[in-house]
């Protein structure tokens, strides 16, 4: 599924929304933000359950673009 998403195009459009922001924490990458929503909808989980699933599953982390597994 990760191969079918044009992550670079999404990231360019997503990043434009934050180019002038000087306050708050830096934005997460588009792949993490959109990918997490895709996981949440696919698994039909709450926000909290989605975070737990991502923390526990190296395949989901790979989908989100992480280079290595991290708990």
PyMOL Python script that loads the backbone (N, CA, C, O; Angstrom):
from pymol import cmd

cmd.read_pdbstr("""\
ATOM      1  N   UNK A   1       0.823  -1.196   0.000  1.00  0.00           N
ATOM      2  CA  UNK A   1       0.000   0.000   0.000  1.00  0.00           C
ATOM      3  C   UNK A   1       0.869   1.263   0.000  1.00  0.00           C
ATOM      4  O   UNK A   1       0.521   2.262  -0.630  1.00  0.00           O
ATOM      5  N   UNK A   2       1.998   1.210   0.710  1.00  0.00           N
ATOM      6  CA  UNK A   2       2.877   2.378   0.787  1.00  0.00           C
ATOM      7  C   UNK A   2       3.435   2.754  -0.581  1.00  0.00           C
ATOM      8  O   UNK A   2       3.683   3.929  -0.850  1.00  0.00           O
ATOM      9  N   UNK A   3       3.633   1.773  -1.438  1.00  0.00           N
ATOM     10  CA  UNK A   3       4.191   2.041  -2.774  1.00  0.00           C
ATOM     11  C   UNK A   3       3.221   2.815  -3.658  1.00  0.00           C
ATOM     12  O   UNK A   3       3.648   3.491  -4.594  1.00  0.00           O
ATOM     13  N   UNK A   4       1.937   2.729  -3.381  1.00  0.00           N
ATOM     14  CA  UNK A   4       0.940   3.347  -4.244  1.00  0.00           C
ATOM     15  C   UNK A   4       0.652   4.801  -3.905  1.00  0.00           C
ATOM     16  O   UNK A   4      -0.031   5.492  -4.662  1.00  0.00           O
ATOM     17  N   UNK A   5       1.159   5.261  -2.793  1.00  0.00           N
ATOM     18  CA  UNK A   5       0.930   6.656  -2.388  1.00  0.00           C
ATOM     19  C   UNK A   5       2.056   7.539  -2.934  1.00  0.00           C
ATOM     20  O   UNK A   5       3.230   7.194  -2.796  1.00  0.00           O
ATOM     21  N   UNK A   6       1.713   8.668  -3.549  1.00  0.00           N
ATOM     22  CA  UNK A   6       2.746   9.595  -4.021  1.00  0.00           C
ATOM     23  C   UNK A   6       3.232  10.479  -2.854  1.00  0.00           C
ATOM     24  O   UNK A   6       2.936  11.672  -2.805  1.00  0.00           O
ATOM     25  N   UNK A   7       3.972   9.878  -1.928  1.00  0.00           N
ATOM     26  CA  UNK A   7       4.345  10.563  -0.685  1.00  0.00           C
ATOM     27  C   UNK A   7       5.070  11.880  -0.929  1.00  0.00           C
ATOM     28  O   UNK A   7       4.842  12.845  -0.200  1.00  0.00           O
ATOM     29  N   UNK A   8       5.941  11.944  -1.939  1.00  0.00           N
ATOM     30  CA  UNK A   8       6.683  13.186  -2.195  1.00  0.00           C
ATOM     31  C   UNK A   8       5.749  14.323  -2.606  1.00  0.00           C
ATOM     32  O   UNK A   8       5.907  15.456  -2.152  1.00  0.00           O
ATOM     33  N   UNK A   9       4.782  14.021  -3.461  1.00  0.00           N
ATOM     34  CA  UNK A   9       3.810  15.047  -3.869  1.00  0.00           C
ATOM     35  C   UNK A   9       2.971  15.515  -2.681  1.00  0.00           C
ATOM     36  O   UNK A   9       2.736  16.710  -2.503  1.00  0.00           O
ATOM     37  N   UNK A  10       2.529  14.566  -1.884  1.00  0.00           N
ATOM     38  CA  UNK A  10       1.721  14.894  -0.709  1.00  0.00           C
ATOM     39  C   UNK A  10       2.528  15.772   0.244  1.00  0.00           C
ATOM     40  O   UNK A  10       2.020  16.757   0.777  1.00  0.00           O
ATOM     41  N   UNK A  11       3.791  15.402   0.450  1.00  0.00           N
ATOM     42  CA  UNK A  11       4.654  16.156   1.364  1.00  0.00           C
ATOM     43  C   UNK A  11       4.847  17.596   0.894  1.00  0.00           C
ATOM     44  O   UNK A  11       4.830  18.515   1.713  1.00  0.00           O
ATOM     45  N   UNK A  12       5.030  17.806  -0.402  1.00  0.00           N
ATOM     46  CA  UNK A  12       5.212  19.166  -0.926  1.00  0.00           C
ATOM     47  C   UNK A  12       3.981  20.034  -0.668  1.00  0.00           C
ATOM     48  O   UNK A  12       4.101  21.177  -0.226  1.00  0.00           O
ATOM     49  N   UNK A  13       2.810  19.490  -0.942  1.00  0.00           N
ATOM     50  CA  UNK A  13       1.581  20.252  -0.725  1.00  0.00           C
ATOM     51  C   UNK A  13       1.321  20.482   0.759  1.00  0.00           C
ATOM     52  O   UNK A  13       0.893  21.564   1.159  1.00  0.00           O
ATOM     53  N   UNK A  14       1.577  19.471   1.565  1.00  0.00           N
ATOM     54  CA  UNK A  14       1.375  19.547   3.012  1.00  0.00           C
ATOM     55  C   UNK A  14       2.316  20.578   3.640  1.00  0.00           C
ATOM     56  O   UNK A  14       1.901  21.371   4.486  1.00  0.00           O
ATOM     57  N   UNK A  15       3.580  20.561   3.224  1.00  0.00           N
ATOM     58  CA  UNK A  15       4.591  21.460   3.803  1.00  0.00           C
ATOM     59  C   UNK A  15       4.273  22.927   3.535  1.00  0.00           C
ATOM     60  O   UNK A  15       4.632  23.789   4.337  1.00  0.00           O
ATOM     61  N   UNK A  16       3.606  23.225   2.423  1.00  0.00           N
ATOM     62  CA  UNK A  16       3.253  24.610   2.109  1.00  0.00           C
ATOM     63  C   UNK A  16       2.339  25.215   3.165  1.00  0.00           C
ATOM     64  O   UNK A  16       2.327  26.432   3.347  1.00  0.00           O
ATOM     65  N   UNK A  17       1.585  24.391   3.855  1.00  0.00           N
ATOM     66  CA  UNK A  17       0.661  24.873   4.883  1.00  0.00           C
ATOM     67  C   UNK A  17       1.391  25.395   6.113  1.00  0.00           C
ATOM     68  O   UNK A  17       0.810  26.133   6.910  1.00  0.00           O
ATOM     69  N   UNK A  18       2.663  25.021   6.278  1.00  0.00           N
ATOM     70  CA  UNK A  18       3.394  25.338   7.496  1.00  0.00           C
ATOM     71  C   UNK A  18       4.629  26.208   7.269  1.00  0.00           C
ATOM     72  O   UNK A  18       5.395  26.424   8.208  1.00  0.00           O
ATOM     73  N   UNK A  19       4.844  26.705   6.080  1.00  0.00           N
ATOM     74  CA  UNK A  19       6.090  27.413   5.789  1.00  0.00           C
ATOM     75  C   UNK A  19       6.257  28.721   6.554  1.00  0.00           C
ATOM     76  O   UNK A  19       7.389  29.154   6.768  1.00  0.00           O
ATOM     77  N   UNK A  20       5.177  29.362   6.971  1.00  0.00           N
ATOM     78  CA  UNK A  20       5.279  30.632   7.701  1.00  0.00           C
ATOM     79  C   UNK A  20       5.062  30.502   9.199  1.00  0.00           C
ATOM     80  O   UNK A  20       5.076  31.509   9.908  1.00  0.00           O
ATOM     81  N   UNK A  21       4.865  29.306   9.691  1.00  0.00           N
ATOM     82  CA  UNK A  21       4.587  29.122  11.114  1.00  0.00           C
ATOM     83  C   UNK A  21       5.847  29.326  11.949  1.00  0.00           C
ATOM     84  O   UNK A  21       6.872  28.687  11.715  1.00  0.00           O
ATOM     85  N   UNK A  22       5.756  30.210  12.906  1.00  0.00           N
ATOM     86  CA  UNK A  22       6.887  30.500  13.790  1.00  0.00           C
ATOM     87  C   UNK A  22       6.603  30.059  15.226  1.00  0.00           C
ATOM     88  O   UNK A  22       7.491  30.112  16.077  1.00  0.00           O
ATOM     89  N   UNK A  23       5.384  29.628  15.494  1.00  0.00           N
ATOM     90  CA  UNK A  23       5.017  29.227  16.843  1.00  0.00           C
ATOM     91  C   UNK A  23       4.631  27.750  16.863  1.00  0.00           C
ATOM     92  O   UNK A  23       4.203  27.184  15.858  1.00  0.00           O
ATOM     93  N   UNK A  24       4.794  27.156  18.022  1.00  0.00           N
ATOM     94  CA  UNK A  24       4.402  25.762  18.191  1.00  0.00           C
ATOM     95  C   UNK A  24       5.488  24.793  17.771  1.00  0.00           C
ATOM     96  O   UNK A  24       6.546  25.181  17.275  1.00  0.00           O
ATOM     97  N   UNK A  25       5.198  23.544  17.980  1.00  0.00           N
ATOM     98  CA  UNK A  25       6.138  22.484  17.628  1.00  0.00           C
ATOM     99  C   UNK A  25       6.187  22.304  16.106  1.00  0.00           C
ATOM    100  O   UNK A  25       5.218  22.612  15.412  1.00  0.00           O
ATOM    101  N   UNK A  26       7.303  21.809  15.599  1.00  0.00           N
ATOM    102  CA  UNK A  26       7.375  21.548  14.156  1.00  0.00           C
ATOM    103  C   UNK A  26       6.334  20.500  13.751  1.00  0.00           C
ATOM    104  O   UNK A  26       5.996  19.607  14.529  1.00  0.00           O
ATOM    105  N   UNK A  27       5.844  20.624  12.543  1.00  0.00           N
ATOM    106  CA  UNK A  27       4.835  19.691  12.047  1.00  0.00           C
ATOM    107  C   UNK A  27       5.448  18.319  11.800  1.00  0.00           C
ATOM    108  O   UNK A  27       6.625  18.202  11.457  1.00  0.00           O
ATOM    109  N   UNK A  28       4.634  17.284  11.981  1.00  0.00           N
ATOM    110  CA  UNK A  28       5.035  15.932  11.602  1.00  0.00           C
ATOM    111  C   UNK A  28       5.037  15.859  10.083  1.00  0.00           C
ATOM    112  O   UNK A  28       4.416  16.687   9.417  1.00  0.00           O
ATOM    113  N   UNK A  29       5.727  14.881   9.541  1.00  0.00           N
ATOM    114  CA  UNK A  29       5.740  14.731   8.091  1.00  0.00           C
ATOM    115  C   UNK A  29       4.345  14.356   7.600  1.00  0.00           C
ATOM    116  O   UNK A  29       3.529  13.824   8.353  1.00  0.00           O
ATOM    117  N   UNK A  30       4.090  14.640   6.341  1.00  0.00           N
ATOM    118  CA  UNK A  30       2.801  14.292   5.755  1.00  0.00           C
ATOM    119  C   UNK A  30       2.585  12.787   5.783  1.00  0.00           C
ATOM    120  O   UNK A  30       1.462  12.316   5.960  1.00  0.00           O
ATOM    121  N   UNK A  31       3.666  12.039   5.610  1.00  0.00           N
ATOM    122  CA  UNK A  31       3.528  10.586   5.606  1.00  0.00           C
ATOM    123  C   UNK A  31       3.066  10.074   6.968  1.00  0.00           C
ATOM    124  O   UNK A  31       2.232   9.172   7.044  1.00  0.00           O
ATOM    125  N   UNK A  32       3.600  10.643   8.030  1.00  0.00           N
ATOM    126  CA  UNK A  32       3.177  10.233   9.372  1.00  0.00           C
ATOM    127  C   UNK A  32       1.747  10.701   9.640  1.00  0.00           C
ATOM    128  O   UNK A  32       0.937   9.934  10.161  1.00  0.00           O
ATOM    129  N   UNK A  33       1.432  11.935   9.294  1.00  0.00           N
ATOM    130  CA  UNK A  33       0.101  12.483   9.565  1.00  0.00           C
ATOM    131  C   UNK A  33      -0.982  11.765   8.752  1.00  0.00           C
ATOM    132  O   UNK A  33      -1.949  11.257   9.319  1.00  0.00           O
ATOM    133  N   UNK A  34      -0.823  11.724   7.444  1.00  0.00           N
ATOM    134  CA  UNK A  34      -1.827  11.086   6.597  1.00  0.00           C
ATOM    135  C   UNK A  34      -1.831   9.574   6.783  1.00  0.00           C
ATOM    136  O   UNK A  34      -2.891   8.948   6.831  1.00  0.00           O
ATOM    137  N   UNK A  35      -0.640   8.992   6.888  1.00  0.00           N
ATOM    138  CA  UNK A  35      -0.541   7.547   7.081  1.00  0.00           C
ATOM    139  C   UNK A  35      -1.217   7.091   8.357  1.00  0.00           C
ATOM    140  O   UNK A  35      -1.859   6.041   8.377  1.00  0.00           O
ATOM    141  N   UNK A  36      -1.083   7.863   9.419  1.00  0.00           N
ATOM    142  CA  UNK A  36      -1.734   7.519  10.684  1.00  0.00           C
ATOM    143  C   UNK A  36      -3.252   7.555  10.556  1.00  0.00           C
ATOM    144  O   UNK A  36      -3.950   6.698  11.100  1.00  0.00           O
ATOM    145  N   UNK A  37      -3.755   8.545   9.837  1.00  0.00           N
ATOM    146  CA  UNK A  37      -5.201   8.607   9.597  1.00  0.00           C
ATOM    147  C   UNK A  37      -5.670   7.418   8.756  1.00  0.00           C
ATOM    148  O   UNK A  37      -6.748   6.870   8.989  1.00  0.00           O
ATOM    149  N   UNK A  38      -4.856   7.027   7.783  1.00  0.00           N
ATOM    150  CA  UNK A  38      -5.210   5.874   6.959  1.00  0.00           C
ATOM    151  C   UNK A  38      -5.253   4.603   7.809  1.00  0.00           C
ATOM    152  O   UNK A  38      -6.160   3.783   7.665  1.00  0.00           O
ATOM    153  N   UNK A  39      -4.273   4.449   8.689  1.00  0.00           N
ATOM    154  CA  UNK A  39      -4.237   3.291   9.587  1.00  0.00           C
ATOM    155  C   UNK A  39      -5.456   3.298  10.497  1.00  0.00           C
ATOM    156  O   UNK A  39      -6.112   2.273  10.681  1.00  0.00           O
ATOM    157  N   UNK A  40      -5.750   4.455  11.060  1.00  0.00           N
ATOM    158  CA  UNK A  40      -6.891   4.581  11.979  1.00  0.00           C
ATOM    159  C   UNK A  40      -8.197   4.174  11.298  1.00  0.00           C
ATOM    160  O   UNK A  40      -8.997   3.435  11.874  1.00  0.00           O
ATOM    161  N   UNK A  41      -8.409   4.651  10.086  1.00  0.00           N
ATOM    162  CA  UNK A  41      -9.639   4.340   9.377  1.00  0.00           C
ATOM    163  C   UNK A  41      -9.693   2.874   8.955  1.00  0.00           C
ATOM    164  O   UNK A  41     -10.741   2.232   9.025  1.00  0.00           O
ATOM    165  N   UNK A  42      -8.560   2.363   8.522  1.00  0.00           N
ATOM    166  CA  UNK A  42      -8.515   0.956   8.081  1.00  0.00           C
ATOM    167  C   UNK A  42      -8.779  -0.010   9.236  1.00  0.00           C
ATOM    168  O   UNK A  42      -9.497  -0.997   9.081  1.00  0.00           O
ATOM    169  N   UNK A  43      -8.184   0.291  10.404  1.00  0.00           N
ATOM    170  CA  UNK A  43      -8.351  -0.581  11.560  1.00  0.00           C
ATOM    171  C   UNK A  43      -9.595  -0.255  12.385  1.00  0.00           C
ATOM    172  O   UNK A  43      -9.998  -1.019  13.262  1.00  0.00           O
ATOM    173  N   UNK A  44     -10.198   0.906  12.080  1.00  0.00           N
ATOM    174  CA  UNK A  44     -11.375   1.374  12.836  1.00  0.00           C
ATOM    175  C   UNK A  44     -11.078   1.457  14.334  1.00  0.00           C
ATOM    176  O   UNK A  44     -11.794   0.889  15.159  1.00  0.00           O
ATOM    177  N   UNK A  45     -10.006   2.178  14.659  1.00  0.00           N
ATOM    178  CA  UNK A  45      -9.567   2.329  16.041  1.00  0.00           C
ATOM    179  C   UNK A  45      -9.693   3.781  16.479  1.00  0.00           C
ATOM    180  O   UNK A  45      -9.853   4.681  15.655  1.00  0.00           O
ATOM    181  N   UNK A  46      -9.617   3.996  17.795  1.00  0.00           N
ATOM    182  CA  UNK A  46      -9.590   5.355  18.341  1.00  0.00           C
ATOM    183  C   UNK A  46      -8.193   5.929  18.125  1.00  0.00           C
ATOM    184  O   UNK A  46      -7.282   5.215  17.704  1.00  0.00           O
ATOM    185  N   UNK A  47      -8.027   7.209  18.410  1.00  0.00           N
ATOM    186  CA  UNK A  47      -6.709   7.825  18.308  1.00  0.00           C
ATOM    187  C   UNK A  47      -5.703   7.094  19.193  1.00  0.00           C
ATOM    188  O   UNK A  47      -4.595   6.773  18.763  1.00  0.00           O
ATOM    189  N   UNK A  48      -6.109   6.840  20.431  1.00  0.00           N
ATOM    190  CA  UNK A  48      -5.210   6.195  21.387  1.00  0.00           C
ATOM    191  C   UNK A  48      -4.838   4.779  20.942  1.00  0.00           C
ATOM    192  O   UNK A  48      -3.680   4.373  21.039  1.00  0.00           O
ATOM    193  N   UNK A  49      -5.830   4.035  20.454  1.00  0.00           N
ATOM    194  CA  UNK A  49      -5.567   2.674  19.972  1.00  0.00           C
ATOM    195  C   UNK A  49      -4.660   2.683  18.749  1.00  0.00           C
ATOM    196  O   UNK A  49      -3.824   1.795  18.579  1.00  0.00           O
ATOM    197  N   UNK A  50      -4.829   3.686  17.903  1.00  0.00           N
ATOM    198  CA  UNK A  50      -3.984   3.803  16.718  1.00  0.00           C
ATOM    199  C   UNK A  50      -2.531   4.018  17.115  1.00  0.00           C
ATOM    200  O   UNK A  50      -1.630   3.395  16.552  1.00  0.00           O
ATOM    201  N   UNK A  51      -2.303   4.891  18.074  1.00  0.00           N
ATOM    202  CA  UNK A  51      -0.935   5.139  18.556  1.00  0.00           C
ATOM    203  C   UNK A  51      -0.327   3.856  19.102  1.00  0.00           C
ATOM    204  O   UNK A  51       0.831   3.548  18.819  1.00  0.00           O
ATOM    205  N   UNK A  52      -1.094   3.112  19.877  1.00  0.00           N
ATOM    206  CA  UNK A  52      -0.593   1.850  20.434  1.00  0.00           C
ATOM    207  C   UNK A  52      -0.276   0.843  19.331  1.00  0.00           C
ATOM    208  O   UNK A  52       0.743   0.155  19.387  1.00  0.00           O
ATOM    209  N   UNK A  53      -1.139   0.761  18.342  1.00  0.00           N
ATOM    210  CA  UNK A  53      -0.901  -0.157  17.230  1.00  0.00           C
ATOM    211  C   UNK A  53       0.391   0.198  16.493  1.00  0.00           C
ATOM    212  O   UNK A  53       1.177  -0.683  16.145  1.00  0.00           O
ATOM    213  N   UNK A  54       0.604   1.484  16.259  1.00  0.00           N
ATOM    214  CA  UNK A  54       1.815   1.934  15.558  1.00  0.00           C
ATOM    215  C   UNK A  54       3.048   1.652  16.409  1.00  0.00           C
ATOM    216  O   UNK A  54       4.077   1.225  15.884  1.00  0.00           O
ATOM    217  N   UNK A  55       2.955   1.887  17.715  1.00  0.00           N
ATOM    218  CA  UNK A  55       4.094   1.631  18.596  1.00  0.00           C
ATOM    219  C   UNK A  55       4.490   0.161  18.605  1.00  0.00           C
ATOM    220  O   UNK A  55       5.672  -0.163  18.715  1.00  0.00           O
ATOM    221  N   UNK A  56       3.501  -0.736  18.489  1.00  0.00           N
ATOM    222  CA  UNK A  56       3.750  -2.168  18.632  1.00  0.00           C
ATOM    223  C   UNK A  56       4.034  -2.883  17.312  1.00  0.00           C
ATOM    224  O   UNK A  56       4.492  -4.025  17.330  1.00  0.00           O
ATOM    225  N   UNK A  57       3.779  -2.253  16.185  1.00  0.00           N
ATOM    226  CA  UNK A  57       3.822  -2.959  14.916  1.00  0.00           C
ATOM    227  C   UNK A  57       4.887  -2.380  13.971  1.00  0.00           C
ATOM    228  O   UNK A  57       4.724  -1.266  13.475  1.00  0.00           O
ATOM    229  N   UNK A  58       5.973  -3.123  13.719  1.00  0.00           N
ATOM    230  CA  UNK A  58       7.010  -2.615  12.831  1.00  0.00           C
ATOM    231  C   UNK A  58       6.520  -2.406  11.397  1.00  0.00           C
ATOM    232  O   UNK A  58       7.052  -1.551  10.688  1.00  0.00           O
ATOM    233  N   UNK A  59       5.526  -3.165  10.962  1.00  0.00           N
ATOM    234  CA  UNK A  59       4.992  -2.992   9.612  1.00  0.00           C
ATOM    235  C   UNK A  59       4.276  -1.648   9.463  1.00  0.00           C
ATOM    236  O   UNK A  59       4.380  -0.990   8.428  1.00  0.00           O
ATOM    237  N   UNK A  60       3.557  -1.255  10.497  1.00  0.00           N
ATOM    238  CA  UNK A  60       2.900   0.056  10.455  1.00  0.00           C
ATOM    239  C   UNK A  60       3.929   1.172  10.483  1.00  0.00           C
ATOM    240  O   UNK A  60       3.766   2.183   9.800  1.00  0.00           O
ATOM    241  N   UNK A  61       4.983   1.003  11.261  1.00  0.00           N
ATOM    242  CA  UNK A  61       6.042   2.009  11.300  1.00  0.00           C
ATOM    243  C   UNK A  61       6.723   2.127   9.940  1.00  0.00           C
ATOM    244  O   UNK A  61       7.052   3.229   9.500  1.00  0.00           O
ATOM    245  N   UNK A  62       6.933   0.997   9.278  1.00  0.00           N
ATOM    246  CA  UNK A  62       7.522   1.026   7.936  1.00  0.00           C
ATOM    247  C   UNK A  62       6.602   1.781   6.980  1.00  0.00           C
ATOM    248  O   UNK A  62       7.069   2.588   6.177  1.00  0.00           O
ATOM    249  N   UNK A  63       5.301   1.524   7.062  1.00  0.00           N
ATOM    250  CA  UNK A  63       4.323   2.219   6.231  1.00  0.00           C
ATOM    251  C   UNK A  63       4.415   3.727   6.426  1.00  0.00           C
ATOM    252  O   UNK A  63       4.254   4.491   5.474  1.00  0.00           O
ATOM    253  N   UNK A  64       4.672   4.153   7.656  1.00  0.00           N
ATOM    254  CA  UNK A  64       4.772   5.578   7.969  1.00  0.00           C
ATOM    255  C   UNK A  64       6.120   6.178   7.614  1.00  0.00           C
ATOM    256  O   UNK A  64       6.334   7.376   7.798  1.00  0.00           O
ATOM    257  N   UNK A  65       7.029   5.361   7.108  1.00  0.00           N
ATOM    258  CA  UNK A  65       8.314   5.880   6.649  1.00  0.00           C
ATOM    259  C   UNK A  65       9.439   5.818   7.644  1.00  0.00           C
ATOM    260  O   UNK A  65      10.519   6.348   7.382  1.00  0.00           O
ATOM    261  N   UNK A  66       9.220   5.183   8.788  1.00  0.00           N
ATOM    262  CA  UNK A  66      10.297   5.050   9.767  1.00  0.00           C
ATOM    263  C   UNK A  66      11.373   4.129   9.193  1.00  0.00           C
ATOM    264  O   UNK A  66      11.054   3.138   8.536  1.00  0.00           O
ATOM    265  N   UNK A  67      12.633   4.448   9.433  1.00  0.00           N
ATOM    266  CA  UNK A  67      13.736   3.663   8.886  1.00  0.00           C
ATOM    267  C   UNK A  67      14.041   2.430   9.719  1.00  0.00           C
ATOM    268  O   UNK A  67      14.624   1.468   9.217  1.00  0.00           O
ATOM    269  N   UNK A  68      13.654   2.449  10.986  1.00  0.00           N
ATOM    270  CA  UNK A  68      13.895   1.299  11.863  1.00  0.00           C
ATOM    271  C   UNK A  68      12.797   1.248  12.916  1.00  0.00           C
ATOM    272  O   UNK A  68      12.131   2.247  13.187  1.00  0.00           O
ATOM    273  N   UNK A  69      12.620   0.074  13.504  1.00  0.00           N
ATOM    274  CA  UNK A  69      11.582  -0.117  14.514  1.00  0.00           C
ATOM    275  C   UNK A  69      11.946   0.593  15.805  1.00  0.00           C
ATOM    276  O   UNK A  69      13.085   0.526  16.266  1.00  0.00           O
ATOM    277  N   UNK A  70      10.976   1.265  16.375  1.00  0.00           N
ATOM    278  CA  UNK A  70      11.163   1.964  17.646  1.00  0.00           C
ATOM    279  C   UNK A  70       9.910   1.804  18.485  1.00  0.00           C
ATOM    280  O   UNK A  70       8.803   2.081  18.024  1.00  0.00           O
ATOM    281  N   UNK A  71      10.092   1.352  19.728  1.00  0.00           N
ATOM    282  CA  UNK A  71       8.918   1.234  20.590  1.00  0.00           C
ATOM    283  C   UNK A  71       8.819   2.444  21.478  1.00  0.00           C
ATOM    284  O   UNK A  71       7.895   2.545  22.285  1.00  0.00           O
TER     285      UNK A  71
END
""", "prot")
cmd.dss("prot")
cmd.show_as("cartoon", "prot")
cmd.util.cbc("prot")
cmd.orient("prot")
